[in-house]
Amino acid sequence: MSAHFTGKKLLTIVGATASGKSAASILVAQRFHGEVINCDSRLFYRGLEIGTAMPSEQERSAVPHHLVSFLSPTESYSLAQFLADARRTVLDLHERGTQPVLVGGTGQYVWGLLEGWQVPEVPPNLELRTELEHELEERGVDALYERLEALDPQIAASVDAKNHRRIIRAIERIASGTAQDHREAIDPGYDSLLIGLHVERSELHRRIAERIDQMLASGWLDEVNRLIDDGIDFSLPAMSAIGYRELAAVIRGEITIGEARERTIRATNRLVRHQNNWFKQSDGRINWVDVTDGDLSRVLEPVEHWLK
């Protein structure tokens, strides 16, 4: 018999890429009368279904999913917009007596919601952005990151040192005077349970390689070709999703499919290390569940105990 939600509870499932988050969220939502709220920034975009391991139409029909495949790759979507949409969705689910299940590996989005960050919308500073892009071209991303560190080491520590778009955006926020936004948090008012899925490193690496091979076998190259045919600019933020630019290079004849596969595996493993910085094994707020053997049913017991 399914347990039913009572109260303003927010269940969150986090973990590294390929740890089983999506499957675990569906399992939990089916058992506890829930609906899934996506917190993976690459799953916002239509047309990137294969390369982002987006939940299938069958999975989304079995359990309602929110904030999935609702943007064109040409649209921008900020942290502030996500927080507004996610809070609205959580409130709607609470009012309907449904358990919200937040799931994803984008740490900034997860903690922003759970910690009640207040993030104002900041319009781009085009003059400053042009200056920063010139600096990026002339001196590289490391120099840009050093500039951010000099301005605010704490903010720099929360930004991927190789993601030049996030670095530029952080510098813009500092220049606008809104860089302290997430430190001025409010109590979000949720009774939260945060479940972390732990998978031993060697097994996770094996899963990542296997997943990429499955994506390629499922037509990932064709998906990239369709995006090119649709005129999508691969310099857009949405197209920084791992593997898409690599496969576009294959289509242009610049690298082989084998080289693209290896680059994608390496980039995914780098992403895992970055995710581990957001979700640490030592973080007492996270209830870690070892699912190295693939048994996701282990997440059900702590959830049921929490709901009771």
C-alpha positions in Angstrom: 0.0 0.0 0.0 1.3 3.4 -0.9 2.0 6.0 1.9 0.5 9.4 1.3 1.9 12.8 1.7 0.9 15.1 4.6 2.5 18.5 5.3 4.9 20.7 3.5 7.6 18.0 2.9 10.2 18.2 0.1 12.1 15.1 -0.8 15.3 15.6 -2.8 17.4 12.9 -4.5 20.9 13.9 -5.5 24.1 12.1 -6.7 26.5 11.9 -9.5 25.7 11.3 -13.2 24.7 7.7 -13.8 24.1 6.9 -10.1 20.4 6.1 -10.8 18.7 9.4 -9.7 16.0 9.4 -12.3 15.0 5.8 -11.7 15.1 6.3 -8.0 12.9 9.4 -8.2 10.3 7.5 -10.3 10.3 4.6 -7.8 9.8 6.9 -4.9 7.1 9.0 -6.6 5.1 5.9 -7.5 5.4 4.5 -4.0 4.6 7.7 -2.1 2.0 9.5 -4.3 4.6 11.9 -5.7 5.5 13.9 -8.8 9.1 14.7 -10.0 10.6 18.2 -10.2 13.7 18.2 -12.4 16.7 19.9 -11.1 19.2 19.0 -13.9 19.9 22.1 -16.0 20.4 20.1 -19.2 17.0 18.5 -19.0 15.2 21.8 -19.5 15.8 21.7 -23.2 13.8 20.1 -26.0 15.7 18.2 -28.7 18.4 17.0 -26.3 16.6 13.9 -25.2 19.2 11.2 -26.0 22.4 12.9 -24.9 21.0 14.2 -21.6 19.5 10.8 -20.7 16.1 12.5 -20.4 13.3 10.4 -18.8 11.4 8.7 -21.6 7.8 9.6 -22.6 6.8 6.3 -21.0 8.5 7.2 -17.7 7.0 10.7 -17.8 3.5 9.3 -18.4 4.0 6.8 -15.5 4.9 9.7 -13.1 4.3 13.4 -13.9 7.6 15.3 -14.4 7.9 19.1 -14.1 10.5 21.4 -15.6 11.6 18.8 -18.2 11.9 19.5 -22.0 10.0 22.8 -21.9 12.6 25.2 -23.4 14.0 25.6 -26.9 17.9 25.4 -26.9 17.8 29.0 -28.1 16.1 30.2 -24.9 18.0 31.4 -21.8 17.0 30.2 -18.4 18.6 31.6 -15.2 18.9 30.3 -11.7 16.4 33.0 -10.6 13.9 31.8 -13.1 14.4 28.2 -12.0 13.9 29.0 -8.4 10.7 30.9 -9.1 9.3 28.1 -11.2 10.4 25.3 -8.8 8.9 27.1 -5.8 5.6 27.6 -7.7 5.6 23.9 -8.6 6.3 22.8 -5.0 3.5 25.0 -3.8 1.1 23.6 -6.3 2.0 20.0 -5.4 1.5 20.7 -1.7 -1.9 22.2 -2.4 -2.9 19.1 -4.3 -1.7 16.8 -1.5 1.1 15.4 -3.7 4.6 14.7 -2.6 7.2 16.8 -4.5 10.3 14.8 -5.4 13.2 17.1 -6.5 15.9 15.3 -8.4 19.0 16.3 -10.2 22.8 16.8 -10.1 23.0 20.6 -10.6 24.2 21.6 -7.2 23.5 25.3 -7.5 19.9 24.7 -8.4 19.3 22.1 -5.6 20.9 24.2 -2.8 19.3 27.4 -4.1 15.9 25.8 -3.5 16.6 24.0 -0.3 18.4 27.0 1.3 16.0 29.6 0.2 18.4 31.7 -1.9 17.1 35.1 -3.1 18.5 35.6 -6.6 17.4 38.7 -8.4 17.3 38.7 -12.2 20.3 40.7 -13.4 20.3 41.9 -17.1 23.5 41.2 -19.0 26.1 44.0 -18.8 27.0 44.0 -22.5 30.0 46.3 -22.2 31.5 44.3 -19.4 30.7 41.0 -21.1 32.5 42.1 -24.3 35.5 43.0 -22.2 35.4 39.6 -20.4 35.0 37.7 -23.7 38.1 39.5 -25.1 40.0 38.6 -22.0 38.8 35.0 -22.4 40.0 34.9 -26.0 43.4 36.5 -25.3 44.3 34.9 -21.9 42.1 31.9 -21.5 39.5 30.7 -18.9 42.1 30.3 -16.1 42.9 34.0 -16.2 39.2 34.8 -16.1 38.7 32.6 -13.1 41.6 34.2 -11.3 39.9 37.6 -11.9 36.8 36.2 -10.2 38.8 34.8 -7.3 40.4 38.2 -6.8 36.9 39.8 -6.7 35.2 37.3 -4.4 36.9 34.0 -3.4 33.7 32.6 -1.8 31.7 33.1 -5.0 34.6 31.7 -7.1 34.6 28.5 -5.0 30.9 27.9 -6.0 31.6 28.2 -9.7 33.1 25.6 -12.1 36.6 27.0 -12.9 36.3 25.8 -16.5 32.8 27.1 -17.2 33.5 30.5 -18.7 29.8 31.4 -19.0 29.2 31.0 -15.3 32.5 32.8 -14.5 31.4 35.8 -16.7 27.9 35.8 -15.2 29.4 35.7 -11.6 31.6 38.7 -12.5 28.5 40.5 -13.9 26.6 39.9 -10.7 29.5 41.3 -8.6 29.6 44.4 -10.8 25.8 44.9 -10.4 26.0 44.6 -6.7 23.8 41.5 -6.5 26.6 38.9 -5.9 25.7 38.3 -2.3 22.2 37.1 -3.3 22.4 33.5 -2.2 23.9 34.5 1.2 20.8 36.5 2.0 18.5 33.4 2.1 15.1 33.0 3.7 13.7 30.0 5.3 12.0 28.1 2.5 9.5 26.5 4.9 10.0 22.9 3.9 10.5 19.8 6.0 13.3 18.4 3.8 14.8 15.0 3.4 17.9 14.9 1.2 18.9 11.4 -0.1 22.3 11.0 -1.8 22.9 8.0 -4.1 26.5 6.7 -3.6 28.1 4.4 -6.2 31.7 3.2 -5.9 34.0 5.1 -8.3 35.0 2.1 -10.4 31.4 1.1 -10.9 30.3 4.6 -11.7 33.1 4.9 -14.4 31.9 1.7 -15.9 28.3 2.9 -16.0 29.3 6.2 -17.6 31.1 4.4 -20.4 28.1 2.0 -20.9 25.6 4.9 -20.9 27.5 6.8 -23.5 27.7 3.7 -25.7 24.0 3.2 -25.3 23.3 6.8 -26.2 25.4 6.4 -29.4 23.6 3.2 -30.3 20.2 4.9 -29.7 20.9 7.6 -32.3 22.7 10.4 -30.5 24.6 11.3 -33.6 21.3 11.7 -35.5 20.0 13.9 -32.7 22.9 16.2 -33.1 22.5 16.2 -36.9 18.8 17.3 -36.4 19.9 20.2 -34.2 22.4 21.3 -36.9 19.7 21.0 -39.6 17.4 23.2 -37.4 20.1 25.9 -37.3 20.9 25.6 -33.6 24.0 27.6 -32.7 26.3 25.2 -30.8 27.9 28.2 -28.9 24.5 28.6 -27.0 24.6 27.7 -23.3 22.2 24.8 -23.8 24.6 23.2 -26.2 27.4 23.0 -23.6 25.7 19.8 -22.5 28.5 17.2 -22.6 28.9 15.3 -25.9 27.0 17.6 -28.2 29.9 19.7 -29.4 32.1 16.6 -29.6 29.6 14.9 -31.9 29.1 18.1 -33.9 32.9 18.0 -34.5 32.4 14.4 -35.8 29.8 15.6 -38.3 32.1 18.3 -39.5 34.8 15.7 -40.0 37.2 17.2 -37.4 37.4 14.1 -35.2 36.4 10.5 -35.3 33.5 9.0 -33.4 36.0 7.1 -31.2 37.7 10.3 -30.3 34.3 11.9 -29.5 33.4 9.0 -27.3 36.6 9.2 -25.3 36.3 13.0 -24.9 32.7 12.6 -23.7 33.7 10.0 -21.2 36.5 12.2 -19.8 34.2 15.2 -19.6 31.5 13.2 -17.8 34.0 12.0 -15.2 35.1 15.6 -14.7 31.5 16.5 -14.2 31.2 13.8 -11.5 34.1 15.4 -9.6 32.4 18.8 -9.8 29.1 17.3 -8.6 31.0 15.7 -5.7 32.1 19.2 -4.7 28.5 20.2 -4.3 27.3 17.0 -2.7 30.0 15.8 -0.3 30.0 12.5 1.5 30.9 14.4 4.7 27.8 16.7 4.5 25.6 15.7 7.4 22.5 17.1 5.7 22.7 14.4 3.1 21.5 10.8 3.9 23.7 8.7 1.7 22.5 5.4 0.4 24.9 3.0 -1.2 23.4 1.7 -4.5 26.6 0.4 -6.1 24.8 -2.9 -6.7 21.9 -1.2 -8.4 19.3 -1.9 -5.7 17.5 1.4 -5.6 14.8 0.0 -3.3 17.1 0.9 -0.4 15.9 4.5 -0.7 12.4 3.6 0.2 13.0 2.8 3.9 14.4 6.2 4.9 11.7 8.0 2.9 8.9 6.0 4.6 10.4 6.6 8.0 10.6 10.4 7.3 7.0 10.5 6.0 5.7 8.8 9.1 
